[in-house]
Amino acid sequence: MVCSPGVIPDVSLVKQFRTIKSQRVELRADVFNFLNLLNKEWGGFHEVYNTQLYNNVERFDTATQSWVYALNKDAGQKRYRVTSPYQVHLGLKYIF
């Protein structure tokens, strides 16, 4: 098990098979962000999205000499995003 700088463990499994004389075939499986494989919610973060408070200018109010804006009711909502899912890499190497 190897730990990344972000302390997210990676797992590698390697198996070598002998072939002719001193030649070998190596089968390798690497799982990056291994703990995210166990729980899909790990490896994410909370973010505030849709930060645009005003949708657009509706009109200019001549009485107050100011602009009237339409407010975005969905502005500043928070959501949880998983950006670091696990990855599995498979490899086959022939050593001669």
N, CA, C and O atoms as CSV, one atom per row, in Angstrom:
chain,resi,resn,atom,element,x,y,z
A,1,MET,N,N,0.848,-1.168,0.000
A,1,MET,CA,C,0.000,0.000,0.000
A,1,MET,C,C,0.897,1.235,0.000
A,1,MET,O,O,1.822,1.335,0.806
A,2,VAL,N,N,0.625,2.163,-0.894
A,2,VAL,CA,C,1.407,3.385,-1.023
A,2,VAL,C,C,0.486,4.559,-0.728
A,2,VAL,O,O,-0.648,4.592,-1.206
A,3,CYS,N,N,0.958,5.522,0.053
A,3,CYS,CA,C,0.144,6.701,0.383
A,3,CYS,C,C,0.559,7.878,-0.474
A,3,CYS,O,O,1.748,8.173,-0.598
A,4,SER,N,N,-0.404,8.546,-1.059
A,4,SER,CA,C,-0.176,9.740,-1.856
A,4,SER,C,C,0.067,10.922,-0.931
A,4,SER,O,O,-0.121,10.796,0.279
A,5,PRO,N,N,0.480,12.072,-1.466
A,5,PRO,CA,C,0.660,13.250,-0.615
A,5,PRO,C,C,-0.618,13.653,0.111
A,5,PRO,O,O,-0.544,14.210,1.207
A,6,GLY,N,N,-1.772,13.391,-0.460
A,6,GLY,CA,C,-3.036,13.714,0.187
A,6,GLY,C,C,-3.491,12.636,1.158
A,6,GLY,O,O,-4.638,12.666,1.603
A,7,VAL,N,N,-2.636,11.694,1.497
A,7,VAL,CA,C,-2.885,10.586,2.408
A,7,VAL,C,C,-4.071,9.747,1.944
A,7,VAL,O,O,-4.856,9.270,2.763
A,8,ILE,N,N,-4.198,9.571,0.659
A,8,ILE,CA,C,-5.202,8.669,0.092
A,8,ILE,C,C,-4.449,7.434,-0.371
A,8,ILE,O,O,-3.647,7.522,-1.301
A,9,PRO,N,N,-4.683,6.285,0.250
A,9,PRO,CA,C,-3.877,5.114,-0.087
A,9,PRO,C,C,-4.187,4.559,-1.470
A,9,PRO,O,O,-5.335,4.518,-1.912
A,10,ASP,N,N,-3.132,4.140,-2.126
A,10,ASP,CA,C,-3.213,3.432,-3.398
A,10,ASP,C,C,-2.778,1.997,-3.150
A,10,ASP,O,O,-1.914,1.749,-2.309
A,11,VAL,N,N,-3.362,1.057,-3.867
A,11,VAL,CA,C,-3.060,-0.356,-3.687
A,11,VAL,C,C,-2.579,-0.928,-5.016
A,11,VAL,O,O,-3.158,-0.653,-6.067
A,12,SER,N,N,-1.517,-1.724,-4.959
A,12,SER,CA,C,-0.996,-2.404,-6.144
A,12,SER,C,C,-0.851,-3.887,-5.858
A,12,SER,O,O,-0.354,-4.282,-4.803
A,13,LEU,N,N,-1.283,-4.692,-6.791
A,13,LEU,CA,C,-1.111,-6.137,-6.713
A,13,LEU,C,C,-0.305,-6.577,-7.933
A,13,LEU,O,O,-0.637,-6.225,-9.065
A,14,VAL,N,N,0.758,-7.351,-7.693
A,14,VAL,CA,C,1.632,-7.793,-8.777
A,14,VAL,C,C,1.849,-9.292,-8.638
A,14,VAL,O,O,2.109,-9.796,-7.545
A,15,LYS,N,N,1.740,-10.000,-9.761
A,15,LYS,CA,C,2.009,-11.443,-9.792
A,15,LYS,C,C,2.855,-11.741,-11.021
A,15,LYS,O,O,2.517,-11.345,-12.137
A,16,GLN,N,N,3.970,-12.453,-10.796
A,16,GLN,CA,C,4.849,-12.839,-11.902
A,16,GLN,C,C,4.701,-14.330,-12.176
A,16,GLN,O,O,4.606,-15.140,-11.254
A,17,PHE,N,N,4.685,-14.676,-13.464
A,17,PHE,CA,C,4.611,-16.059,-13.907
A,17,PHE,C,C,5.834,-16.362,-14.758
A,17,PHE,O,O,6.167,-15.603,-15.669
A,18,ARG,N,N,6.499,-17.463,-14.465
A,18,ARG,CA,C,7.658,-17.874,-15.274
A,18,ARG,C,C,7.175,-18.477,-16.591
A,18,ARG,O,O,6.177,-19.196,-16.647
A,19,THR,N,N,7.917,-18.159,-17.639
A,19,THR,CA,C,7.620,-18.742,-18.952
A,19,THR,C,C,8.836,-19.560,-19.374
A,19,THR,O,O,9.217,-20.497,-18.672
A,20,ILE,N,N,9.438,-19.234,-20.478
A,20,ILE,CA,C,10.579,-19.983,-21.015
A,20,ILE,C,C,11.872,-19.484,-20.362
A,20,ILE,O,O,12.116,-18.278,-20.326
A,21,LYS,N,N,12.689,-20.383,-19.855
A,21,LYS,CA,C,13.991,-20.104,-19.230
A,21,LYS,C,C,13.847,-19.012,-18.164
A,21,LYS,O,O,13.144,-19.207,-17.174
A,22,SER,N,N,14.500,-17.879,-18.357
A,22,SER,CA,C,14.452,-16.808,-17.338
A,22,SER,C,C,13.416,-15.732,-17.678
A,22,SER,O,O,13.377,-14.679,-17.041
A,23,GLN,N,N,12.601,-15.993,-18.655
A,23,GLN,CA,C,11.606,-15.013,-19.055
A,23,GLN,C,C,10.376,-15.107,-18.150
A,23,GLN,O,O,10.042,-16.174,-17.634
A,24,ARG,N,N,9.710,-13.957,-17.971
A,24,ARG,CA,C,8.545,-13.912,-17.094
A,24,ARG,C,C,7.458,-13.016,-17.705
A,24,ARG,O,O,7.726,-12.154,-18.542
A,25,VAL,N,N,6.241,-13.253,-17.257
A,25,VAL,CA,C,5.107,-12.387,-17.571
A,25,VAL,C,C,4.611,-11.831,-16.237
A,25,VAL,O,O,4.391,-12.576,-15.282
A,26,GLU,N,N,4.443,-10.532,-16.191
A,26,GLU,CA,C,4.001,-9.883,-14.951
A,26,GLU,C,C,2.608,-9.292,-15.158
A,26,GLU,O,O,2.377,-8.536,-16.101
A,27,LEU,N,N,1.698,-9.642,-14.275
A,27,LEU,CA,C,0.342,-9.100,-14.291
A,27,LEU,C,C,0.226,-8.131,-13.114
A,27,LEU,O,O,0.580,-8.473,-11.985
A,28,ARG,N,N,-0.264,-6.938,-13.380
A,28,ARG,CA,C,-0.305,-5.893,-12.363
A,28,ARG,C,C,-1.676,-5.227,-12.353
A,28,ARG,O,O,-2.254,-4.947,-13.403
A,29,ALA,N,N,-2.188,-4.979,-11.143
A,29,ALA,CA,C,-3.432,-4.229,-10.961
A,29,ALA,C,C,-3.162,-3.117,-9.949
A,29,ALA,O,O,-2.728,-3.386,-8.829
A,30,ASP,N,N,-3.416,-1.888,-10.338
A,30,ASP,CA,C,-3.244,-0.723,-9.466
A,30,ASP,C,C,-4.614,-0.106,-9.208
A,30,ASP,O,O,-5.387,0.124,-10.139
A,31,VAL,N,N,-4.905,0.156,-7.955
A,31,VAL,CA,C,-6.142,0.848,-7.584
A,31,VAL,C,C,-5.744,2.156,-6.922
A,31,VAL,O,O,-5.161,2.162,-5.838
A,32,PHE,N,N,-6.060,3.260,-7.577
A,32,PHE,CA,C,-5.750,4.585,-7.053
A,32,PHE,C,C,-6.960,5.110,-6.291
A,32,PHE,O,O,-8.101,4.879,-6.691
A,33,ASN,N,N,-6.710,5.814,-5.197
A,33,ASN,CA,C,-7.766,6.299,-4.292
A,33,ASN,C,C,-8.610,5.125,-3.804
A,33,ASN,O,O,-9.835,5.119,-3.928
A,34,PHE,N,N,-7.928,4.145,-3.253
A,34,PHE,CA,C,-8.532,2.868,-2.883
A,34,PHE,C,C,-9.716,3.021,-1.930
A,34,PHE,O,O,-10.716,2.319,-2.084
A,35,LEU,N,N,-9.628,3.919,-0.952
A,35,LEU,CA,C,-10.711,4.061,0.018
A,35,LEU,C,C,-11.995,4.585,-0.621
A,35,LEU,O,O,-13.086,4.326,-0.115
A,36,ASN,N,N,-11.874,5.316,-1.725
A,36,ASN,CA,C,-13.071,5.790,-2.422
A,36,ASN,C,C,-13.830,4.639,-3.080
A,36,ASN,O,O,-15.006,4.780,-3.414
A,37,LEU,N,N,-13.167,3.517,-3.264
A,37,LEU,CA,C,-13.828,2.319,-3.780
A,37,LEU,C,C,-14.782,1.751,-2.730
A,37,LEU,O,O,-15.812,1.168,-3.067
A,38,LEU,N,N,-14.431,1.927,-1.455
A,38,LEU,CA,C,-15.246,1.392,-0.375
A,38,LEU,C,C,-16.465,2.255,-0.091
A,38,LEU,O,O,-17.519,1.736,0.274
A,39,ASN,N,N,-16.333,3.571,-0.255
A,39,ASN,CA,C,-17.429,4.497,0.007
A,39,ASN,C,C,-17.419,5.581,-1.064
A,39,ASN,O,O,-16.444,6.324,-1.173
A,40,LYS,N,N,-18.468,5.684,-1.844
A,40,LYS,CA,C,-18.527,6.621,-2.972
A,40,LYS,C,C,-18.553,8.086,-2.528
A,40,LYS,O,O,-18.266,8.973,-3.332
A,41,GLU,N,N,-18.892,8.354,-1.265
A,41,GLU,CA,C,-18.962,9.731,-0.775
A,41,GLU,C,C,-17.593,10.269,-0.360
A,41,GLU,O,O,-17.438,11.481,-0.212
A,42,TRP,N,N,-16.607,9.410,-0.171
A,42,TRP,CA,C,-15.282,9.862,0.223
A,42,TRP,C,C,-14.575,10.476,-0.974
A,42,TRP,O,O,-14.853,10.118,-2.119
A,43,GLY,N,N,-13.681,11.381,-0.714
A,43,GLY,CA,C,-12.898,12.009,-1.773
A,43,GLY,C,C,-13.609,13.181,-2.406
A,43,GLY,O,O,-13.255,13.585,-3.514
A,44,GLY,N,N,-14.611,13.745,-1.732
A,44,GLY,CA,C,-15.353,14.862,-2.289
A,44,GLY,C,C,-15.223,16.104,-1.440
A,44,GLY,O,O,-14.462,16.134,-0.473
A,45,PHE,N,N,-15.964,17.123,-1.803
A,45,PHE,CA,C,-15.947,18.379,-1.079
A,45,PHE,C,C,-17.271,19.097,-1.282
A,45,PHE,O,O,-18.007,18.823,-2.230
A,46,HIS,N,N,-17.557,20.011,-0.384
A,46,HIS,CA,C,-18.742,20.853,-0.503
A,46,HIS,C,C,-18.360,22.112,-1.272
A,46,HIS,O,O,-17.290,22.681,-1.053
A,47,GLU,N,N,-19.221,22.534,-2.154
A,47,GLU,CA,C,-18.949,23.750,-2.908
A,47,GLU,C,C,-20.218,24.581,-3.014
A,47,GLU,O,O,-21.331,24.056,-2.985
A,48,VAL,N,N,-20.027,25.874,-3.135
A,48,VAL,CA,C,-21.134,26.793,-3.388
A,48,VAL,C,C,-21.127,27.054,-4.884
A,48,VAL,O,O,-20.126,27.497,-5.446
A,49,TYR,N,N,-22.248,26.775,-5.517
A,49,TYR,CA,C,-22.332,26.976,-6.959
A,49,TYR,C,C,-23.414,27.991,-7.279
A,49,TYR,O,O,-24.191,28.381,-6.408
A,50,ASN,N,N,-23.460,28.403,-8.494
A,50,ASN,CA,C,-24.418,29.401,-8.964
A,50,ASN,C,C,-24.308,30.663,-8.109
A,50,ASN,O,O,-25.258,31.058,-7.432
A,51,THR,N,N,-23.148,31.275,-8.153
A,51,THR,CA,C,-22.876,32.438,-7.307
A,51,THR,C,C,-23.345,33.751,-7.929
A,51,THR,O,O,-23.108,34.817,-7.361
A,52,GLN,N,N,-23.989,33.696,-9.057
A,52,GLN,CA,C,-24.492,34.907,-9.688
A,52,GLN,C,C,-25.785,35.328,-8.980
A,52,GLN,O,O,-26.823,34.683,-9.125
A,53,LEU,N,N,-25.702,36.415,-8.217
A,53,LEU,CA,C,-26.838,36.856,-7.418
A,53,LEU,C,C,-27.939,37.476,-8.281
A,53,LEU,O,O,-29.126,37.263,-8.033
A,54,TYR,N,N,-27.539,38.237,-9.286
A,54,TYR,CA,C,-28.516,38.903,-10.149
A,54,TYR,C,C,-28.591,38.195,-11.487
A,54,TYR,O,O,-27.567,37.926,-12.115
A,55,ASN,N,N,-29.814,37.891,-11.925
A,55,ASN,CA,C,-29.975,37.243,-13.232
A,55,ASN,C,C,-29.740,38.228,-14.362
A,55,ASN,O,O,-28.925,37.990,-15.254
A,56,ASN,N,N,-30.464,39.334,-14.312
A,56,ASN,CA,C,-30.308,40.341,-15.359
A,56,ASN,C,C,-30.967,41.646,-14.901
A,56,ASN,O,O,-31.634,41.692,-13.867
A,57,VAL,N,N,-30.771,42.671,-15.667
A,57,VAL,CA,C,-31.394,43.957,-15.389
A,57,VAL,C,C,-32.792,43.933,-15.986
A,57,VAL,O,O,-32.961,43.674,-17.178
A,58,GLU,N,N,-33.796,44.203,-15.155
A,58,GLU,CA,C,-35.166,44.200,-15.659
A,58,GLU,C,C,-35.532,45.524,-16.322
A,58,GLU,O,O,-36.096,45.559,-17.416
A,59,ARG,N,N,-35.194,46.614,-15.628
A,59,ARG,CA,C,-35.549,47.934,-16.181
A,59,ARG,C,C,-34.820,49.020,-15.412
A,59,ARG,O,O,-34.181,48.763,-14.392
A,60,PHE,N,N,-34.928,50.224,-15.917
A,60,PHE,CA,C,-34.409,51.393,-15.217
A,60,PHE,C,C,-35.591,52.164,-14.654
A,60,PHE,O,O,-36.494,52.565,-15.388
A,61,ASP,N,N,-35.575,52.368,-13.341
A,61,ASP,CA,C,-36.657,53.089,-12.673
A,61,ASP,C,C,-36.328,54.577,-12.718
A,61,ASP,O,O,-35.391,55.041,-12.069
A,62,THR,N,N,-37.123,55.318,-13.501
A,62,THR,CA,C,-36.841,56.755,-13.666
A,62,THR,C,C,-37.193,57.550,-12.416
A,62,THR,O,O,-36.622,58.616,-12.184
A,63,ALA,N,N,-38.114,57.056,-11.618
A,63,ALA,CA,C,-38.498,57.782,-10.399
A,63,ALA,C,C,-37.353,57.801,-9.381
A,63,ALA,O,O,-37.097,58.826,-8.749
A,64,THR,N,N,-36.671,56.668,-9.226
A,64,THR,CA,C,-35.566,56.585,-8.255
A,64,THR,C,C,-34.204,56.742,-8.916
A,64,THR,O,O,-33.177,56.782,-8.238
A,65,GLN,N,N,-34.202,56.829,-10.223
A,65,GLN,CA,C,-32.957,56.939,-10.999
A,65,GLN,C,C,-31.995,55.788,-10.686
A,65,GLN,O,O,-30.799,56.003,-10.484
A,66,SER,N,N,-32.539,54.554,-10.650
A,66,SER,CA,C,-31.706,53.381,-10.375
A,66,SER,C,C,-32.198,52.196,-11.213
A,66,SER,O,O,-33.318,52.176,-11.723
A,67,TRP,N,N,-31.312,51.226,-11.324
A,67,TRP,CA,C,-31.632,50.011,-12.069
A,67,TRP,C,C,-32.376,49.035,-11.178
A,67,TRP,O,O,-32.115,48.963,-9.978
A,68,VAL,N,N,-33.300,48.287,-11.756
A,68,VAL,CA,C,-34.039,47.242,-11.040
A,68,VAL,C,C,-33.554,45.901,-11.580
A,68,VAL,O,O,-33.621,45.630,-12.779
A,69,TYR,N,N,-33.061,45.066,-10.660
A,69,TYR,CA,C,-32.490,43.778,-11.033
A,69,TYR,C,C,-33.417,42.638,-10.634
A,69,TYR,O,O,-34.184,42.751,-9.678
A,70,ALA,N,N,-33.338,41.544,-11.375
A,70,ALA,CA,C,-34.041,40.321,-11.003
A,70,ALA,C,C,-33.073,39.479,-10.187
A,70,ALA,O,O,-31.968,39.187,-10.645
A,71,LEU,N,N,-33.473,39.088,-8.989
A,71,LEU,CA,C,-32.615,38.270,-8.137
A,71,LEU,C,C,-32.700,36.804,-8.535
A,71,LEU,O,O,-33.766,36.304,-8.896
A,72,ASN,N,N,-31.588,36.142,-8.466
A,72,ASN,CA,C,-31.515,34.712,-8.741
A,72,ASN,C,C,-31.815,33.970,-7.443
A,72,ASN,O,O,-31.016,34.024,-6.508
A,73,LYS,N,N,-32.937,33.289,-7.368
A,73,LYS,CA,C,-33.350,32.598,-6.138
A,73,LYS,C,C,-32.506,31.361,-5.855
A,73,LYS,O,O,-32.492,30.870,-4.726
A,74,ASP,N,N,-31.808,30.853,-6.855
A,74,ASP,CA,C,-30.976,29.666,-6.673
A,74,ASP,C,C,-29.523,30.007,-6.351
A,74,ASP,O,O,-28.696,29.102,-6.237
A,75,ALA,N,N,-29.197,31.269,-6.206
A,75,ALA,CA,C,-27.814,31.678,-5.975
A,75,ALA,C,C,-27.331,31.217,-4.609
A,75,ALA,O,O,-28.070,31.257,-3.625
A,76,GLY,N,N,-26.089,30.784,-4.568
A,76,GLY,CA,C,-25.454,30.418,-3.312
A,76,GLY,C,C,-25.839,29.078,-2.755
A,76,GLY,O,O,-25.689,28.855,-1.554
A,77,GLN,N,N,-26.327,28.179,-3.571
A,77,GLN,CA,C,-26.669,26.854,-3.075
A,77,GLN,C,C,-25.404,26.018,-2.892
A,77,GLN,O,O,-24.402,26.221,-3.577
A,78,LYS,N,N,-25.472,25.087,-1.968
A,78,LYS,CA,C,-24.332,24.248,-1.638
A,78,LYS,C,C,-24.604,22.815,-2.098
A,78,LYS,O,O,-25.715,22.303,-1.956
A,79,ARG,N,N,-23.579,22.184,-2.647
A,79,ARG,CA,C,-23.709,20.787,-3.055
A,79,ARG,C,C,-22.404,20.053,-2.746
A,79,ARG,O,O,-21.352,20.664,-2.563
A,80,TYR,N,N,-22.504,18.748,-2.696
A,80,TYR,CA,C,-21.354,17.893,-2.427
A,80,TYR,C,C,-20.915,17.253,-3.726
A,80,TYR,O,O,-21.715,16.609,-4.405
A,81,ARG,N,N,-19.654,17.423,-4.080
A,81,ARG,CA,C,-19.126,16.853,-5.324
A,81,ARG,C,C,-18.001,15.893,-5.017
A,81,ARG,O,O,-17.130,16.176,-4.194
A,82,VAL,N,N,-18.027,14.773,-5.676
A,82,VAL,CA,C,-16.941,13.807,-5.574
A,82,VAL,C,C,-16.096,13.966,-6.827
A,82,VAL,O,O,-16.546,13.672,-7.934
A,83,THR,N,N,-14.869,14.432,-6.641
A,83,THR,CA,C,-14.004,14.693,-7.793
A,83,THR,C,C,-12.838,13.728,-7.881
A,83,THR,O,O,-12.068,13.765,-8.841
A,84,SER,N,N,-12.706,12.876,-6.899
A,84,SER,CA,C,-11.569,11.971,-6.882
A,84,SER,C,C,-12.040,10.528,-6.718
A,84,SER,O,O,-11.762,9.900,-5.696
A,85,PRO,N,N,-12.751,9.997,-7.712
A,85,PRO,CA,C,-13.184,8.605,-7.579
A,85,PRO,C,C,-11.983,7.662,-7.729
A,85,PRO,O,O,-10.887,8.074,-8.110
A,86,TYR,N,N,-12.220,6.421,-7.426
A,86,TYR,CA,C,-11.140,5.445,-7.573
A,86,TYR,C,C,-10.889,5.171,-9.050
A,86,TYR,O,O,-11.763,5.379,-9.892
A,87,GLN,N,N,-9.694,4.704,-9.347
A,87,GLN,CA,C,-9.327,4.292,-10.703
A,87,GLN,C,C,-8.613,2.958,-10.610
A,87,GLN,O,O,-7.844,2.720,-9.678
A,88,VAL,N,N,-8.867,2.093,-11.570
A,88,VAL,CA,C,-8.198,0.801,-11.631
A,88,VAL,C,C,-7.420,0.740,-12.940
A,88,VAL,O,O,-7.978,0.949,-14.018
A,89,HIS,N,N,-6.133,0.452,-12.835
A,89,HIS,CA,C,-5.285,0.292,-14.011
A,89,HIS,C,C,-4.776,-1.139,-14.024
A,89,HIS,O,O,-4.292,-1.639,-13.008
A,90,LEU,N,N,-4.881,-1.789,-15.151
A,90,LEU,CA,C,-4.377,-3.147,-15.322
A,90,LEU,C,C,-3.199,-3.127,-16.278
A,90,LEU,O,O,-3.207,-2.402,-17.273
A,91,GLY,N,N,-2.193,-3.923,-15.974
A,91,GLY,CA,C,-1.012,-3.940,-16.830
A,91,GLY,C,C,-0.486,-5.356,-17.018
A,91,GLY,O,O,-0.640,-6.215,-16.149
A,92,LEU,N,N,0.127,-5.577,-18.151
A,92,LEU,CA,C,0.740,-6.854,-18.474
A,92,LEU,C,C,2.118,-6.546,-19.036
A,92,LEU,O,O,2.254,-5.766,-19.978
A,93,LYS,N,N,3.144,-7.165,-18.451
A,93,LYS,CA,C,4.526,-6.882,-18.889
A,93,LYS,C,C,5.240,-8.204,-19.162
A,93,LYS,O,O,5.148,-9.158,-18.389
A,94,TYR,N,N,5.942,-8.228,-20.273
A,94,TYR,CA,C,6.743,-9.407,-20.619
A,94,TYR,C,C,8.208,-9.067,-20.357
A,94,TYR,O,O,8.742,-8.117,-20.930
A,95,ILE,N,N,8.851,-9.845,-19.493
A,95,ILE,CA,C,10.239,-9.583,-19.100
A,95,ILE,C,C,11.118,-10.663,-19.706
A,95,ILE,O,O,10.900,-11.851,-19.470
A,96,PHE,N,N,12.131,-10.248,-20.502
A,96,PHE,CA,C,13.037,-11.223,-21.109
A,96,PHE,C,C,14.465,-10.831,-20.907
A,96,PHE,O,O,15.369,-11.537,-21.354
